[in-house]
Amino acid sequence: MDETLQKSFIAGVERVAAWADLLDSINVFPVADGDTGRNLFISLTPLLAVHQEKAAVIHRLLLSARGNSGNIASRFFSAFYQIDSLQNLHSGAREGRDRAWKAVADPRPGTMLSLFDTLVDSLPSSAAAFDQKAVNALISDLEKSVHDTCEMLPKLKKAGVVDAGALGMYIFFEGFFYSIAGGLQEFRPITELFKNRLNISSAFQEEAETGYCVDFVIQANNLSEEKLANITREQESVIVIPDGDFYKFHLHTDDREKIRGEAAKFGSMVNWEDDNLSQQINELRNTKALSELHIMTDAAGSLTRADAKNYGMTLLHSYINLGDKCLPETHFHPGELYDSMRRGIKVSTSQASIFERHQFYESVLDRFKKVLYLCVGSIYTGNYATAVEWKKKHDLQNRFVVIDTGAASGRLATIALAANRYLMETQDMEKTVAFATRTLRTCEEYVFLDKLEYLAAGGRLSKTSAFFGDMLKMKPVVSPQPEGAKKVGVVRNGKDQIKMARERLAASLAREEKAMIMLEYSDNFDLVNGKIRSLIAADFPQAEIIIQPLSLTSGAHMGPGTWAIAFLPEAGAL
């Protein structure tokens, strides 16, 4: 694959990343479960690995695919990703379109399948004719195809929105083809292109659903049509994708254990993912109306994707790299990370590309009147400098406020949560900026490491120091500061860790203070949510105690067994 195509695939995926939240918010077909953006982005992340063998990338597409949209898209890209030059664009799109239609048990026009049809019909058959004019015409045709979905499916028409999957693919192809044409600087705002079709009508109500949305892969030899039918019989939204000895299944079922047991009869389970449909539908139904004022922060803070959705915030990705797998930390399974680290598997972290970060800035400013970006400390990443540089060129109306918090992990999360609450209460961005600035001086965090070896593995400590530290059972305590992670003490055991945490809290908080206290866990949820939480609650009965998973960016460097405490005094929380 030539370099132009490599860059174009990456641009497409990173565009989807920036608009995933919007796609979730309009996802009503086939079920209003609000996860199309997540599913598409997770499913397409293997396309970022453009330097790996194509066969490996395509196999990873199979393993990663989630939901109806993700599985259909992965089937399309199993062919389209095999193109090696612009000469193959049309044939690759045609083969991908055919595979996508065949993968679905009940294919429906008005979804991304129709967009694939439009793509094939509109793509020039010859690369020689593929110039800027042709790209503009193609994108215009794809735009119309997305608009048409609202009229083609009764459910979408009733909800007053376009199909989320089709829009997601439009966003991908806009990035992909404009990258080919060399025009990645500016994109037309999605909110203008599809105005009045990006908010679910208040009159729309999804019928109650039970059961689960299930994705799983089994490895087996030559499953017959009869055996496949035994697994999928009487289930809904069925997609089956064969790939050699691997078979990918997507379906909706009321009995996930029955499906799992039936699948196990015919092969070994490679992976399994499921979502509770009733829970997802209720979450989408109860989503608060968007404010014109918005807060964005980095996923390097100890906030999950579910938190961001619940509080109405945007998280800017950082990535976890484990073997040939690379995912945003908010989409990575903590258990998989920590188990791998205990087995000695090398883990690393990386930042989103500058292009992806720019797309996030554009996305939030397209959707909100004013945005406060509480950025992870500039000592830890280049996110602050990237945002400030972009702001100089693109934010002439000063709608994008960027603050270098000097924080990471729980301290960043606590500051962001407090600021978000303040903004929701006051609806005043100027006051919120002043409030957030004050919290930077009063919010503290202490991180308790179990072993030094993981810091050594990441190059943050010499292996000799780590060996002797672990041998002597030394457990360091660090505090993330604007100038970097500062070592504030060393203790001998877990009991001393808890003692030190309580002492630090007592030094900064009054017993009856209504502080915000965040307890963070790695692979030790029971300890943190049990013994530690009980002791802290007894010490500070009026405090709000929040239990959060430690940011995986921090966890990847500090390792399993780590836990932390961040807190904001009452004065900062008012």
C-alpha positions as CSV (number, residue, x, y, z in Angstrom):
1,M,0.0,0.0,0.0
2,D,1.5,3.4,-1.0
3,E,2.0,6.2,1.6
4,T,-0.9,8.2,0.3
5,L,-3.4,5.4,1.0
6,Q,-1.8,4.7,4.4
7,K,-2.3,8.3,5.5
8,S,-5.8,8.3,4.1
9,F,-6.9,5.3,6.1
10,I,-5.5,6.9,9.2
11,A,-7.3,10.2,8.5
12,G,-10.6,8.4,8.1
13,V,-10.4,6.5,11.4
14,E,-9.3,9.6,13.3
15,R,-12.2,11.6,11.9
16,V,-14.6,8.9,13.2
17,A,-12.8,9.1,16.6
18,A,-13.6,12.8,16.9
19,W,-17.3,12.4,16.0
20,A,-18.0,9.2,17.9
21,D,-19.9,10.9,20.7
22,L,-22.3,12.6,18.1
23,L,-22.8,9.2,16.4
24,D,-23.8,7.7,19.7
25,S,-26.3,10.4,20.4
26,I,-28.3,9.8,17.2
27,N,-28.1,6.0,17.2
28,V,-31.7,4.7,17.0
29,F,-31.5,1.9,14.3
30,P,-31.9,-1.0,14.6
31,V,-32.1,-0.4,18.4
32,A,-31.7,3.0,20.1
33,D,-28.8,1.9,22.3
34,G,-26.5,4.8,21.7
35,D,-23.3,3.0,20.8
36,T,-22.7,3.3,17.1
37,G,-19.9,5.8,17.5
38,R,-18.1,3.6,20.0
39,N,-18.6,0.5,18.0
40,L,-17.4,2.0,14.7
41,F,-14.3,3.5,16.3
42,I,-13.3,0.3,18.1
43,S,-14.0,-1.7,15.0
44,L,-11.9,0.5,12.7
45,T,-8.9,1.1,15.0
46,P,-6.9,-1.8,13.4
47,L,-6.8,0.3,10.2
48,L,-4.4,2.6,12.1
49,A,-1.7,-0.1,12.0
50,V,-0.8,0.6,8.4
51,H,2.7,-0.8,8.7
52,Q,1.6,-4.2,9.7
53,E,0.9,-7.0,7.2
54,K,-2.5,-6.6,5.6
55,A,-3.6,-10.1,6.6
56,A,-2.9,-9.3,10.2
57,V,-4.9,-6.0,10.0
58,I,-7.8,-7.7,8.4
59,H,-7.8,-10.5,11.0
60,R,-7.7,-7.8,13.8
61,L,-10.8,-6.2,12.1
62,L,-12.6,-9.4,12.6
63,L,-11.6,-9.7,16.3
64,S,-12.3,-6.0,17.0
65,A,-15.7,-5.6,15.3
66,R,-18.5,-4.5,17.7
67,G,-22.2,-4.0,17.1
68,N,-24.2,-4.0,13.8
69,S,-22.3,-1.0,12.4
70,G,-18.8,-2.2,13.4
71,N,-19.3,-5.7,11.9
72,I,-20.8,-4.4,8.7
73,A,-18.0,-1.9,8.3
74,S,-15.3,-4.5,9.1
75,R,-16.7,-6.7,6.4
76,F,-16.5,-3.9,3.9
77,F,-12.9,-3.1,4.9
78,S,-11.8,-6.7,4.7
79,A,-11.9,-6.1,1.0
80,F,-11.4,-2.3,0.7
81,Y,-8.2,-2.4,2.9
82,Q,-6.6,-4.8,0.4
83,I,-6.3,-2.1,-2.3
84,D,-2.7,-1.1,-3.0
85,S,-3.1,1.8,-5.3
86,L,-5.7,4.3,-6.5
87,Q,-6.2,2.0,-9.5
88,N,-7.9,-0.5,-7.2
89,L,-10.3,1.9,-5.4
90,H,-13.4,1.1,-7.4
91,S,-12.9,-2.7,-7.5
92,G,-12.0,-2.7,-3.8
93,A,-15.1,-0.7,-2.9
94,R,-17.3,-3.0,-5.1
95,E,-16.0,-6.1,-3.4
96,G,-16.3,-4.6,0.0
97,R,-19.9,-3.5,-0.7
98,D,-20.8,-7.0,-1.8
99,R,-19.3,-8.6,1.3
100,A,-21.1,-6.2,3.6
101,W,-24.5,-6.9,2.1
102,K,-24.0,-10.7,2.3
103,A,-22.8,-10.6,5.9
104,V,-26.2,-9.4,7.2
105,A,-29.0,-11.9,7.7
106,D,-31.6,-9.1,7.1
107,P,-29.9,-6.3,5.2
108,R,-31.8,-3.0,5.1
109,P,-31.5,-0.1,2.7
110,G,-31.2,3.2,4.6
111,T,-28.1,2.1,6.5
112,M,-24.4,2.3,5.7
113,L,-25.2,-0.5,3.2
114,S,-26.9,2.2,1.0
115,L,-23.9,4.5,1.4
116,F,-21.6,1.7,0.1
117,D,-23.9,1.4,-2.9
118,T,-23.5,5.1,-3.5
119,L,-19.8,4.9,-3.1
120,V,-19.5,2.2,-5.8
121,D,-21.8,4.0,-8.2
122,S,-20.0,7.4,-7.8
123,L,-16.4,6.3,-7.7
124,P,-14.6,6.8,-11.0
125,S,-13.6,3.5,-12.5
126,S,-10.3,4.9,-13.5
127,A,-7.7,6.5,-11.2
128,A,-6.9,9.0,-14.0
129,A,-10.3,10.6,-13.5
130,F,-9.9,10.9,-9.7
131,D,-9.0,14.5,-9.3
132,Q,-10.2,17.2,-6.8
133,K,-13.4,17.8,-8.9
134,A,-14.2,14.1,-8.8
135,V,-13.6,13.9,-5.0
136,N,-15.9,16.9,-4.4
137,A,-18.6,15.2,-6.5
138,L,-18.2,11.9,-4.7
139,I,-18.4,13.5,-1.3
140,S,-21.6,15.4,-2.4
141,D,-23.2,12.1,-3.5
142,L,-22.3,10.5,-0.2
143,E,-23.7,13.4,1.7
144,K,-27.0,13.1,-0.1
145,S,-27.0,9.3,0.6
146,V,-26.8,10.0,4.3
147,H,-29.7,12.6,4.1
148,D,-31.8,10.0,2.3
149,T,-31.5,7.5,5.2
150,C,-33.9,9.6,7.2
151,E,-36.7,9.0,4.6
152,M,-35.8,5.3,3.9
153,L,-36.3,3.9,7.4
154,P,-39.5,4.7,9.3
155,K,-37.7,4.6,12.6
156,L,-35.2,7.2,11.5
157,K,-38.0,9.4,10.1
158,K,-39.9,9.2,13.4
159,A,-36.8,10.1,15.4
160,G,-35.9,12.9,12.9
161,V,-32.3,11.8,12.5
162,V,-30.0,10.3,9.8
163,D,-28.6,6.8,10.3
164,A,-25.6,6.9,12.6
165,G,-23.7,4.2,10.8
166,A,-24.1,5.8,7.4
167,L,-23.0,9.2,8.9
168,G,-20.0,7.5,10.5
169,M,-19.0,6.1,7.1
170,Y,-19.5,9.4,5.5
171,I,-17.2,11.0,8.1
172,F,-14.6,8.3,7.4
173,F,-14.7,8.7,3.6
174,E,-14.6,12.5,3.8
175,G,-11.3,12.2,5.6
176,F,-10.1,9.4,3.4
177,F,-10.8,10.9,0.0
178,Y,-9.8,14.5,0.9
179,S,-6.6,13.1,2.2
180,I,-6.0,11.4,-1.1
181,A,-6.8,14.7,-2.8
182,G,-4.4,16.5,-0.5
183,G,-7.0,18.7,1.2
184,L,-7.0,17.8,4.9
185,Q,-6.8,21.4,6.3
186,E,-10.5,22.2,6.6
187,F,-13.7,20.1,6.7
188,R,-17.3,21.4,6.4
189,P,-18.9,21.2,9.8
190,I,-21.0,18.1,10.2
191,T,-23.5,20.1,12.2
192,E,-24.1,22.4,9.2
193,L,-24.2,19.6,6.6
194,F,-26.9,17.7,8.5
195,K,-28.6,20.5,10.4
196,N,-31.9,19.6,12.0
197,R,-31.2,15.8,11.6
198,L,-28.7,15.4,14.5
199,N,-31.1,15.5,17.4
200,I,-33.6,12.8,18.3
201,S,-37.1,14.1,18.4
202,S,-38.6,14.4,21.9
203,A,-41.6,12.5,20.5
204,F,-39.5,9.5,19.7
205,Q,-39.5,6.7,22.3
206,E,-37.8,3.4,21.8
207,E,-39.8,0.3,22.8
208,A,-38.4,-1.5,25.8
209,E,-35.8,-4.1,24.9
210,T,-34.4,-7.0,26.9
211,G,-31.4,-9.1,26.4
212,Y,-27.9,-8.5,25.1
213,C,-26.0,-7.3,22.1
214,V,-23.3,-10.0,21.7
215,D,-20.1,-10.2,19.7
216,F,-17.9,-13.2,19.8
217,V,-15.3,-15.1,17.7
218,I,-14.9,-18.9,17.7
219,Q,-12.1,-20.9,16.1
220,A,-13.4,-24.1,14.4
221,N,-12.9,-26.3,11.4
222,N,-15.4,-25.9,8.5
223,L,-18.6,-25.0,10.3
224,S,-21.6,-26.2,8.2
225,E,-24.6,-24.0,7.5
226,E,-26.5,-26.3,9.9
227,K,-24.1,-25.7,12.7
228,L,-24.1,-21.9,12.1
229,A,-27.9,-22.0,12.2
230,N,-27.9,-23.8,15.5
231,I,-26.0,-20.9,17.0
232,T,-28.0,-18.1,15.5
233,R,-31.5,-19.6,15.3
234,E,-34.3,-17.3,16.5
235,Q,-31.8,-14.5,17.3
236,E,-32.0,-10.9,16.0
237,S,-29.6,-8.6,14.1
238,V,-27.5,-11.6,13.1
239,I,-24.2,-11.1,11.3
240,V,-21.8,-14.0,10.6
241,I,-18.4,-13.5,9.1
242,P,-16.1,-16.4,8.2
243,D,-12.4,-16.0,8.0
244,G,-10.6,-19.3,7.5
245,D,-10.9,-21.2,10.8
246,F,-12.4,-18.2,12.6
247,Y,-16.0,-17.2,12.7
248,K,-17.3,-13.9,13.9
249,F,-20.8,-13.6,15.2
250,H,-22.9,-10.6,16.1
251,L,-26.5,-11.0,17.4
252,H,-29.1,-9.8,19.9
253,T,-30.2,-12.4,22.3
254,D,-32.3,-12.8,25.5
255,D,-30.1,-15.7,26.6
256,R,-26.4,-15.0,26.3
257,E,-25.4,-18.1,28.3
258,K,-27.3,-20.4,25.9
259,I,-25.6,-18.8,22.9
260,R,-22.2,-19.2,24.6
261,G,-22.9,-22.8,25.4
262,E,-24.1,-23.5,21.9
263,A,-21.0,-21.9,20.3
264,A,-18.7,-23.8,22.6
265,K,-20.0,-27.1,21.1
266,F,-18.4,-26.3,17.7
267,G,-15.2,-24.5,18.5
268,S,-13.0,-22.7,21.0
269,M,-14.0,-19.2,22.1
270,V,-11.4,-16.6,21.1
271,N,-13.1,-13.5,22.5
272,W,-16.5,-12.5,23.8
273,E,-18.2,-9.0,24.3
274,D,-21.7,-8.2,25.4
275,D,-23.8,-5.1,26.2
276,N,-27.0,-4.9,28.2
277,L,-29.6,-3.5,25.7
278,S,-32.1,-2.4,28.3
279,Q,-29.4,-0.5,30.2
280,Q,-28.1,1.2,27.0
281,I,-31.6,2.2,25.9
282,N,-32.3,3.7,29.2
283,E,-29.1,5.6,29.2
284,L,-29.8,7.1,25.8
285,R,-33.3,7.9,26.7
286,N,-32.2,9.7,29.8
287,T,-29.4,11.6,28.2
288,K,-29.5,15.3,29.2
289,A,-30.0,18.0,26.6
290,L,-26.6,19.4,25.5
291,S,-25.6,22.7,27.0
292,E,-24.0,25.4,24.8
293,L,-21.1,25.4,27.2
294,H,-18.8,22.3,27.3
295,I,-15.8,20.8,29.1
296,M,-13.2,18.7,27.4
297,T,-10.3,17.0,29.2
298,D,-7.8,14.2,28.5
299,A,-8.4,10.5,29.0
300,A,-5.1,10.5,31.0
301,G,-7.3,11.7,33.9
302,S,-9.0,8.9,35.7
303,L,-12.3,9.2,33.9
304,T,-14.0,6.5,31.9
305,R,-15.9,6.8,28.7
306,A,-19.1,6.1,30.6
307,D,-18.3,9.0,33.0
308,A,-17.8,11.3,30.0
309,K,-21.2,10.2,28.6
310,N,-22.9,10.6,32.0
311,Y,-21.5,14.0,32.8
312,G,-21.6,15.3,29.2
313,M,-17.9,15.8,28.8
314,T,-15.5,15.0,25.9
315,L,-12.3,12.9,26.5
316,L,-9.3,13.3,24.2
317,H,-7.7,9.9,23.6
318,S,-4.4,8.5,24.6
319,Y,-3.5,5.0,23.4
320,I,-2.4,1.8,25.0
321,N,-0.1,-0.4,22.9
322,L,0.0,-4.1,23.9
323,G,1.6,-6.5,21.4
324,D,-0.1,-5.8,18.0
325,K,-3.1,-4.3,19.7
326,C,-3.5,-0.6,20.0
327,L,-6.7,1.0,21.5
328,P,-7.6,4.2,23.3
329,E,-7.2,3.7,27.0
330,T,-10.9,4.3,27.6
331,H,-11.7,1.3,25.3
332,F,-9.1,-1.0,26.7
333,H,-10.0,-3.7,29.2
334,P,-8.1,-3.0,32.5
335,G,-8.0,-6.7,33.3
336,E,-6.2,-7.5,30.0
337,L,-3.6,-4.7,30.6
338,Y,-2.8,-5.7,34.2
339,D,-2.8,-9.4,33.5
340,S,-0.4,-8.9,30.6
341,M,1.9,-6.7,32.8
342,R,2.1,-9.4,35.5
343,R,3.1,-11.9,32.8
344,G,6.0,-9.6,31.8
345,I,4.5,-8.5,28.4
346,K,5.8,-5.1,27.4
347,V,3.2,-2.2,27.4
348,S,3.6,1.3,26.1
349,T,1.5,4.4,25.7
350,S,1.2,7.0,23.0
351,Q,-0.6,10.2,22.3
352,A,-3.2,10.8,19.6
353,S,-1.8,12.2,16.4
354,I,-1.8,16.0,15.9
355,F,-4.4,15.5,13.2
356,E,-6.7,13.5,15.5
357,R,-6.3,16.2,18.2
358,H,-7.2,18.9,15.7
359,Q,-10.3,16.9,14.7
360,F,-11.4,16.8,18.3
361,Y,-11.0,20.6,18.7
362,E,-13.1,21.1,15.5
363,S,-15.7,18.7,16.6
364,V,-16.4,20.2,20.0
365,L,-16.4,23.8,18.6
366,D,-18.8,22.7,15.8
367,R,-21.2,21.4,18.5
368,F,-20.8,23.9,21.4
369,K,-20.7,27.7,21.7
370,K,-17.8,27.7,24.1
371,V,-15.4,25.0,25.3
372,L,-13.0,24.7,28.2
373,Y,-10.2,22.3,27.6
374,L,-8.7,21.2,31.0
375,C,-5.5,19.8,29.6
376,V,-3.2,17.2,31.2
377,G,0.0,18.7,32.5
378,S,2.3,19.9,29.8
379,I,5.2,18.1,31.5
380,Y,3.5,14.8,30.7
381,T,2.4,15.3,27.0
382,G,2.4,17.8,24.2
383,N,-1.3,18.2,24.3
384,Y,-1.3,21.7,25.8
385,A,1.2,23.1,23.2
386,T,-0.8,21.5,20.4
387,A,-4.1,23.0,21.5
388,V,-2.6,26.5,22.0
389,E,-1.0,26.4,18.6
390,W,-4.3,25.3,17.0
391,K,-6.2,28.0,18.9
392,K,-4.0,30.8,17.5
393,K,-4.9,29.9,14.0
394,H,-8.5,28.7,14.2
395,D,-10.1,30.4,17.3
396,L,-10.3,34.0,16.4
397,Q,-13.5,34.4,18.5
398,N,-11.9,33.0,21.6
399,R,-14.4,30.2,22.0
400,F,-11.8,27.6,23.0
401,V,-10.3,28.1,26.4
402,V,-7.2,26.0,27.2
403,I,-5.8,25.5,30.7
404,D,-2.6,23.6,31.5
405,T,-3.7,21.9,34.7
406,G,-0.3,20.5,35.5
407,A,-2.2,17.4,36.6
408,A,-2.8,13.8,35.5
409,S,-4.7,10.7,36.6
410,G,-7.1,11.4,39.6
411,R,-6.1,15.0,40.2
412,L,-7.0,15.8,36.6
413,A,-10.3,13.9,36.9
414,T,-11.2,15.5,40.2
415,I,-10.6,19.0,38.8
416,A,-12.6,18.2,35.6
417,L,-15.6,16.8,37.6
418,A,-15.7,19.7,39.9
419,A,-15.4,22.2,37.1
420,N,-18.1,20.4,35.1
421,R,-20.5,20.5,38.0
422,Y,-19.8,24.2,38.6
423,L,-20.4,24.9,34.9
424,M,-23.7,23.0,34.9
425,E,-24.9,25.0,38.0
426,T,-23.8,28.4,36.9
427,Q,-24.0,28.2,33.1
428,D,-21.2,30.8,33.2
429,M,-18.0,29.9,31.4
430,E,-16.0,32.9,32.6
431,K,-16.7,32.0,36.3
432,T,-16.0,28.3,35.6
433,V,-12.6,29.1,34.2
434,A,-11.8,31.1,37.3
435,F,-13.1,28.3,39.5
436,A,-11.0,25.7,37.7
437,T,-7.9,27.8,38.0
438,R,-8.5,28.0,41.8
439,T,-8.8,24.2,42.1
440,L,-5.4,23.7,40.6
441,R,-3.9,25.1,43.8
442,T,-6.0,23.1,46.2
443,C,-6.5,19.7,44.6
444,E,-3.9,17.1,45.7
445,E,-3.2,13.5,44.7
446,Y,-1.0,10.7,46.1
447,V,-0.3,7.5,44.2
448,F,0.7,4.3,46.0
449,L,2.8,1.9,43.9
450,D,3.0,-1.8,44.7
451,K,6.3,-2.5,42.9
452,L,9.0,-0.5,41.2
453,E,9.6,-3.0,38.4
454,Y,7.0,-1.5,36.2
455,L,8.5,2.0,36.3
456,A,11.8,0.4,35.4
457,A,10.2,-1.5,32.5
458,G,8.9,1.8,31.1
459,G,12.3,3.4,31.4
460,R,11.3,5.7,34.3
461,L,13.7,4.0,36.8
462,S,16.9,2.0,36.5
463,K,16.3,-1.7,36.6
464,T,19.0,-2.0,39.4
465,S,17.1,0.5,41.5
466,A,13.8,-1.4,40.9
467,F,15.4,-4.7,41.8
468,F,16.7,-3.6,45.1
469,G,13.6,-1.6,45.9
470,D,11.4,-4.6,45.4
471,M,13.7,-6.9,47.2
472,L,13.6,-4.6,50.2
473,K,9.8,-4.3,49.8
474,M,10.0,-0.6,49.3
475,K,6.7,0.9,48.1
476,P,7.1,4.4,46.7
477,V,4.5,7.1,47.0
478,V,4.4,9.8,44.3
479,S,2.4,12.9,43.7
480,P,1.8,14.2,40.1
481,Q,2.9,17.8,40.0
482,P,3.2,20.4,37.2
483,E,6.9,19.8,37.2
484,G,6.4,16.0,37.0
485,A,5.7,13.0,39.3
486,K,7.3,13.9,42.6
487,K,8.4,11.2,45.0
488,V,6.9,12.1,48.4
489,G,7.7,9.1,50.5
490,V,8.5,5.4,50.8
491,V,6.6,2.8,52.9
492,R,7.1,-0.8,53.7
493,N,3.7,-2.4,53.1
494,G,0.0,-1.9,52.3
495,K,-0.9,-1.1,55.9
496,D,1.6,1.8,55.8
497,Q,0.2,3.0,52.5
498,I,-3.2,3.4,54.0
499,K,-1.8,5.1,57.1
500,M,0.1,7.6,55.0
501,A,-3.1,8.3,52.9
502,R,-5.1,9.0,56.0
503,E,-2.4,11.3,57.4
504,R,-2.2,13.3,54.2
505,L,-6.0,13.7,54.1
506,A,-6.0,14.8,57.8
507,A,-3.3,17.4,57.2
508,S,-5.4,19.1,54.5
509,L,-9.1,18.4,55.4
510,A,-11.2,19.0,58.5
511,R,-13.2,16.0,59.7
512,E,-16.6,17.5,58.8
513,E,-15.4,19.0,55.6
514,K,-17.6,18.4,52.5
515,A,-14.7,17.5,50.3
516,M,-14.5,15.5,47.1
517,I,-12.3,12.5,47.6
518,M,-11.5,10.2,44.6
519,L,-10.1,6.7,45.3
520,E,-8.5,5.0,42.3
521,Y,-7.9,1.3,41.8
522,S,-5.9,-0.7,39.3
523,D,-6.6,-4.5,39.7
524,N,-7.5,-4.1,43.4
525,F,-11.0,-2.9,43.3
526,D,-12.1,-4.9,46.3
527,L,-9.4,-3.5,48.5
528,V,-10.0,0.1,47.5
529,N,-13.8,-0.1,47.5
530,G,-13.8,-2.1,50.7
531,K,-11.3,-1.5,53.5
532,I,-9.8,1.7,52.2
533,R,-13.1,3.3,51.4
534,S,-14.6,2.3,54.8
535,L,-11.7,3.9,56.7
536,I,-11.7,7.1,54.7
537,A,-15.5,7.4,55.1
538,A,-15.2,7.0,58.8
539,D,-12.5,9.7,58.9
540,F,-14.5,12.2,56.8
541,P,-18.2,11.4,57.1
542,Q,-19.3,14.5,55.2
543,A,-17.0,13.9,52.2
544,E,-18.2,12.7,48.8
545,I,-16.2,9.6,48.0
546,I,-15.9,8.6,44.4
547,I,-14.4,5.2,43.3
548,Q,-12.7,5.3,39.9
549,P,-10.4,3.1,37.9
550,L,-6.9,4.5,37.7
551,S,-6.2,6.0,34.3
552,L,-4.7,3.3,32.2
553,T,-2.1,5.7,31.0
554,S,-0.9,5.8,34.6
555,G,-1.5,2.2,35.1
556,A,0.6,1.2,32.2
557,H,3.6,2.9,33.8
558,M,2.9,2.2,37.5
559,G,1.6,-1.3,37.2
560,P,-0.9,-3.6,38.9
561,G,-1.4,-3.2,42.6
562,T,-1.2,0.6,42.3
563,W,-3.9,2.7,44.0
564,A,-4.3,6.4,44.5
565,I,-6.2,9.1,46.3
566,A,-7.1,12.6,45.0
567,F,-9.0,15.2,46.9
568,L,-10.4,18.7,46.6
569,P,-11.3,20.6,49.8
570,E,-14.7,22.1,50.3
571,A,-13.5,25.6,49.5
572,G,-12.6,24.4,46.0
573,A,-15.8,22.5,45.5
574,L,-18.1,25.4,46.1
